[in-house]
């Protein structure tokens, strides 16, 4: 049995906890998969490295509306793939080497482990490890639905779809969330014929209803969108393709495709760690239960010295949230007498599809519930990109900003944007909400660059009937 001052399970955001303050103490870092975690290897970073060239490819069609004749000569899939993963794999390997070989006080265990107690675990090879403090940062994994044929080699998750040797001519995507939306954009822009099978009646259903409906409408114009449709089986064809049975409103049909992407969600990696068997509290969806200080609970009470961060305990599944929680845990590990709490009040998120979608705060439905509970009526405003000068320049007829605020105070409760660079132009609203700036003060208390696209935010603020 080996004892450490600090044990960290997971090398994503958990890796950032090993700061110089631990140089004179024994630390063990556990990673049973690829060093660096989901975001670096199979998540946010490589996907956005695909999204950017996909945006260049899709610009051809948009340019023609503005009198510019462009042509797409081709997409060199392997060149794109290799450029991305040459860089990603080098960063992962460098991080691993630094932890494994260069820090004398750090031990890297590259095996899966299971908890044997609140702050102890056993490695796959049988070694026992204990620690004064333990951080669980094991992240999440793609959900694999129980569909006959789901294990065929032509069926992928986001973990493997980006490393394909060849661009599929025909791709079926199962799911209607942000992963499905982003990969539909990437593969569709590169020339694949994309079919999306969604069990519900729309895409991006977790977003504000106005955004979900508008995105679904635009998705149907770009891809073969099958709503209210289940994939009930997948079978191999003799030519190397697969046939998927789609059960939808018009009945059952068989669709031949070259590859299938399963994008129906992600689940916390608490079960692979044996968290339930160790007696730790779990949410119904498998996430570890933590308090505001990121302490793991057992029997409703925080366990001293046991912490968690990121997807394994957070329902946001966002890298910037995991990084925030890691900063909180990093402080609390070293300052047990002056704990800090995580701040999850104004967490923004974006979907890097075509078009982009971004959100922060409450949806309109949530805000109406808030109004019922607080007695404070709300107001909403929708401002279209095309109402601004830059929107005219783009001839944009689809993009919009939707804001929700308390009528009396002007306090911004939520913001939802669909359109060009939504992920960037939402940031001023995130800042206003974080620092308590009401809608009218934000709109009138500063210059807004004319004719930048951010004027659509200014006009949306001015349209709110507050005060």
Long-range contacts (C-beta under 8 A, 24 or more apart in sequence): 1-128, 1-129, 1-130, 2-28, 2-127, 2-128, 2-129, 2-130, 3-129, 3-130, 3-131, 3-132, 4-28, 4-107, 4-129, 4-130, 4-131, 4-132, 5-131, 5-132, 5-133, 6-131, 6-132, 6-133, 6-134, 6-135, 6-333, 7-119, 7-121, 7-129, 7-131, 7-133, 7-134, 7-135, 8-134, 8-135, 8-137, 9-113, 9-121, 9-134, 9-135, 9-136, 9-137, 9-138, 9-273, 10-37, 10-135, 10-136, 10-137, 10-138, 10-139, 10-310, 10-312, 11-35, 11-36, 11-37, 11-95, 11-96, 11-99, 12-36, 12-37, 12-38, 12-39, 12-40, 12-137, 12-139, 12-310, 12-322, 13-37, 13-39, 13-137, 13-309, 13-310, 13-319, 13-322, 13-323, 13-325, 13-326, 14-135, 14-137, 14-309, 14-310, 14-326, 15-95, 15-99, 16-323, 16-326, 16-327, 16-330, 17-135, 17-326, 17-329, 17-330, 17-333, 18-99, 18-103, 18-106, 19-330, 21-334, 22-105, 23-105, 24-105, 25-105, 26-105, 26-107, 27-105, 27-106, 27-107, 28-106, 28-107, 28-108, 28-109, 28-129, 28-131, 29-99, 29-106, 29-107, 29-108, 29-109, 30-108, 30-109, 30-111, 30-113, 30-121, 30-123, 31-96, 31-108, 31-109, 31-110, 32-110, 32-111, 32-112, 32-113, 32-124, 34-92, 35-92, 35-93, 35-95, 35-96, 35-99, 35-110, 36-91, 36-92, 36-95, 36-96, 37-139, 38-139, 38-140, 38-311, 39-319, 39-322, 40-88, 40-91, 40-92, 41-88, 41-92, 42-158, 42-159, 42-162, 43-158, 43-319, 44-319, 45-88, 46-84, 46-85, 46-88, 46-162, 47-158, 47-162, 47-182, 47-183, 47-186, 47-352, 48-352, 49-83, 49-84, 49-87, 49-88, 50-80, 50-84, 50-162, 50-186, 51-182, 51-185, 51-186, 51-352, 53-80, 54-185, 54-186, 54-188, 54-189, 54-190, 54-354, 55-189, 55-354, 57-189, 57-190, 57-191, 58-185, 58-188, 58-189, 58-354, 65-395, 66-394, 66-395, 75-167, 75-190, 75-191, 77-164, 77-166, 77-167, 77-190, 78-165, 78-166, 81-162, 81-163, 81-164, 84-162, 85-162, 85-163, 112-272, 113-273, 114-272, 114-273, 114-274, 114-277, 115-273, 115-274, 115-275, 115-277, 115-278, 115-280, 116-278, 117-278, 118-278, 118-279, 118-280, 118-298, 118-303, 118-305, 118-306, 119-303, 119-305, 119-306, 121-273, 131-305, 132-305, 133-305, 133-306, 133-307, 133-333, 134-305, 134-306, 134-307, 135-307, 135-308, 135-309, 135-329, 135-333, 136-270, 136-273, 136-275, 136-288, 136-296, 136-306, 136-307, 136-308, 136-309, 136-312, 136-313, 137-308, 137-309, 137-310, 137-312, 137-322, 137-326, 138-268, 138-269, 138-270, 138-272, 138-273, 138-312, 139-268, 139-269, 139-310, 139-311, 139-312, 140-266, 140-267, 140-268, 140-269, 140-311, 140-312, 140-317, 141-266, 141-267, 141-269, 142-262, 142-263, 142-265, 142-266, 143-262, 143-264, 143-265, 143-266, 143-267, 144-262, 145-174, 145-262, 145-264, 147-231, 147-232, 147-233, 147-234, 148-232, 148-233, 148-234, 148-235, 149-233, 149-234, 149-235, 149-236, 149-242, 150-234, 150-262, 152-234, 152-235, 152-236, 152-242, 152-260, 154-236, 154-240, 154-241, 154-242, 154-257, 154-258, 154-259, 154-260, 155-234, 155-242, 155-259, 155-260, 155-262, 156-259, 156-260, 156-261, 156-262, 157-261, 157-262, 157-263, 158-183, 158-261, 158-263, 161-259, 161-261, 164-259, 167-191, 167-192, 168-192, 168-257, 168-258, 168-259, 169-193, 169-258, 170-195, 170-241, 170-256, 170-257, 170-258, 170-259, 171-195, 171-257, 171-258, 171-259, 171-260, 171-261, 172-196, 172-197, 172-231, 172-244, 172-255, 172-257, 172-259, 172-260, 172-261, 173-197, 173-260, 173-261, 173-263, 174-231, 174-260, 174-261, 174-262, 174-263, 174-264, 175-261, 175-262, 175-263, 175-264, 175-265, 176-200, 176-202, 176-203, 176-204, 176-205, 177-203, 177-204, 177-205, 177-206, 177-263, 177-264, 177-265, 178-204, 178-351, 178-353, 179-263, 180-261, 180-263, 181-215, 181-219, 181-351, 181-353, 181-357, 182-351, 182-352, 182-353, 183-261, 183-263, 184-219, 184-222, 184-223, 184-353, 185-222, 185-352, 185-353, 185-354, 188-222, 188-223, 188-354, 189-354, 193-224, 194-222, 194-223, 194-224, 195-223, 195-224, 195-225, 195-226, 195-255, 195-257, 196-223, 196-224, 196-225, 196-226, 197-226, 197-229, 197-230, 197-231, 197-244, 197-246, 197-248, 198-225, 198-226, 198-227, 198-228, 198-229, 199-228, 199-229, 199-230, 200-227, 200-228, 201-227, 201-228, 202-227, 204-351, 204-357, 207-351, 207-357, 207-359, 207-363, 207-416, 208-359, 208-363, 208-364, 208-365, 208-402, 208-414, 208-416, 209-363, 209-364, 209-365, 210-364, 210-382, 210-402, 210-416, 211-357, 211-359, 211-402, 211-416, 211-417, 211-418, 214-398, 214-400, 214-418, 215-353, 215-355, 215-357, 215-418, 218-355, 218-398, 222-354, 234-260, 266-311, 266-317, 268-311, 268-312, 268-313, 269-311, 269-312, 270-312, 273-312, 280-306, 283-315, 285-315, 287-311, 287-312, 287-313, 287-314, 287-315, 288-312, 288-313, 289-313, 292-341, 292-342, 293-328, 293-332, 293-339, 293-340, 293-341, 293-342, 294-325, 294-328, 294-329, 294-332, 294-342, 295-332, 307-332, 307-333, 316-344, 316-347, 316-349, 318-347, 318-349, 320-347, 320-348, 321-347, 345-433, 345-434, 346-430, 346-433, 346-434, 348-426, 348-427, 348-430, 350-422, 350-423, 350-426, 352-423, 355-398, 355-399, 355-418, 355-419, 355-420, 355-422, 356-417, 356-418, 356-419, 356-420, 356-421, 356-422, 356-423, 357-416, 357-417, 357-418, 357-422, 358-415, 358-416, 358-417, 358-422, 358-423, 358-425, 358-426, 359-414, 359-415, 359-416, 359-417, 359-426, 360-414, 360-415, 360-426, 360-429, 360-430, 360-433, 361-404, 361-412, 361-413, 361-414, 361-415, 361-433, 362-404, 362-413, 362-414, 363-404, 363-414, 363-416, 364-402, 364-404, 364-414, 366-414, 367-404, 367-413, 367-414, 370-413, 371-406, 376-406, 376-407, 376-408, 376-409, 377-406, 377-407, 377-408, 378-404, 378-405, 378-406, 378-407, 378-413, 379-404, 379-405, 379-406, 379-407, 379-464, 379-465, 379-466, 380-404, 380-405, 380-464, 381-460, 381-461, 381-463, 381-464, 381-465, 382-460, 382-463, 383-456, 383-457, 383-459, 383-460, 383-463, 384-456, 385-419, 385-420, 385-453, 385-456, 387-456, 387-459, 388-451, 388-453, 388-455, 388-456, 388-459, 389-450, 389-451, 389-455, 390-451, 390-452, 390-453, 390-455, 390-456, 391-453, 391-456, 393-451, 394-420, 396-420, 399-456, 400-456, 401-425, 401-456, 401-457, 401-460, 402-460, 403-429, 403-439, 403-460, 403-461, 403-463, 403-464, 405-438, 405-439, 405-464, 405-466, 406-466, 407-465, 407-466, 408-466, 408-467, 409-438, 409-466, 410-438, 410-439, 410-440, 410-441, 410-464, 410-466, 410-467, 411-436, 411-438, 411-439, 412-437, 412-438, 412-439, 412-442, 420-453, 421-453, 425-453, 425-454, 425-456, 425-457, 428-454, 428-457, 429-457, 438-466, 439-464, 439-466, 440-464, 440-466, 440-467
